[in-house]
Amino acid sequence: MTQDVARIIASEPFKRAQEDLRLGHDRFVEEIIELTEIPAPPFKEDRRAEAYAAKFRELGLEDVERDEIGNVLGIRRGRGNGQMIVVAAHLDTVFPEGTDVTVRREGTKLFAPGVGDDTRGLAALLAFIRALDAAGIETEQDLLFVGDVGEEGKGDLRGVRHLFEAGRYREKIAGFFTIDGLELDQFTTGAVGSLRYRVTFRGPGGHSLNAFGTVNPSYALGHLMAGMARIEVPKTPRTTFCASIMGGGSSINAIPEAVWLEVDLRSVDAGELAKLDKAFKALVDAAVKGENARGDTANGAIRAELTRIGNRPAGSTAHDSTIVRAALSALPAFGFEPRTGQSSTDANIPMSLGVPAICLGSGGTGGRAHSLEEWIDVAPDLSLRGLYAGLATILGTAGMAGND
Ligand SMILES: [Zn+2]
């Protein structure tokens, strides 16, 4: 255990913070339910964001605001050495408008879409703020609490991307937590990068009988997919690709005017992802050239339109960084056996920029995330140990004043 984290955990103020988390656990659960029942579909996080901002204000955070992209921001000042540690959770869910988000409670289990991913994380931030205040803890670095928009799917990390690319605090952020997911036996130090495209092949079309021989965008697409199947990628660093969704054409007796395909390219290594990207684009070009060489272009040639519909950068956080060492010290102190892993989360953005970042669960257990049957278990013992471990990791990273 690092000395800092050991001292923090043994300190009186930290014990008071734990006591506050324990006494406040019922309220924490009620807040999970309250926030879960405010829908936050992709690109429609406004209602939940406003409610969350109101909570930040009630808790006395400074400079509470919705930023230009819709994130909720609030500062808990530390000793003010000018640097900030971000503690974030995402507001959005994967569920479309109209989904029933009523929470059903069975014993210590809560069932509802989004209850764990990431509403438990949002409530955990509020519990952390209350515990820090109740214990009178001052951190060395300022804490910037964030409820961010656009983590899921086509949201494409737009909230956290904005925070780092254009946000007013971008120069000051020295570390980043996303509290996302539940279990703490694994936490994320590596960002799986992904590039997602929709490629559309267009041609002149024509009658299947009378225009036979005309270039056909379907054959270009077939050429592309057959080529993709033969791309060679390394097992380590893990690199993958997938031709996922496709469509097009208008009639069984017509040469299509357009066909399209969506693809997902991934790697934990930015260099490998760039190589895969290049190979994929070369295949798109070859598919166009190949079909135009094969077929009749008298009425027009095949052309490809490539639209990028997703971009999550790869990256990683060094295992000797303060934030990872703090987690590796704090988690075992509360009974967890942490392993480090890779995933695709809000932490991708800071990791890709070299800002130390991890994704940490908020505790408890659960399952069926991204499904209507999503559930979490808030049985106090495991749930609380998760919150204690999270708070200790945050303090081990931001530094606790008076803890020298
Ligand atoms: Zn999530």
Boltz pocket constraint, residues with backbone or C-beta under 6 A from the ligand:
constraints:
  - pocket:
      binder: B
      contacts: [[A, 90], [A, 117], [A, 118], [A, 151], [A, 180], [A, 181]]
      max_distance: 6.0
